[in-house]
């Protein structure tokens, strides 16, 4: 199973239509259908029931969908981490015990928003 198959599955699941999913992925309809069939064969489960207009998702597809989304997100995160322009920015900060947790959480949230690739080390003192 690869990310291409998972992305195809996610698109069909969300669109509920092979043609719309193929357009979304910039693929031909036969190529997308073949990818879905190979994923179904690999899993040994039918993921979609083909209908005259679109597809219906099976129980197996409902189980696979959140897992597929999570795997694709993790794969994309890994790829971003290793791209040249996405190097981690590392910052070590000493934090006094009197600082309120709410202030610290707000700081961390703002820091991550400002520098998405921030690796933040909070040290005592």
Secondary structure, DSSP 8 states (H G I E B T S, - for coil): --HHHHHHHHHHHHHS-HHHHHHHHT--HHHHHHHHHHHHHHHTS--EEE-SSSEEE-HHHHHHHHHHHHHHHHHHHHHHHHSGGG--EEEEEEE-TTS-HHHHHHHHHHHHHH-TTEEEEEEE-
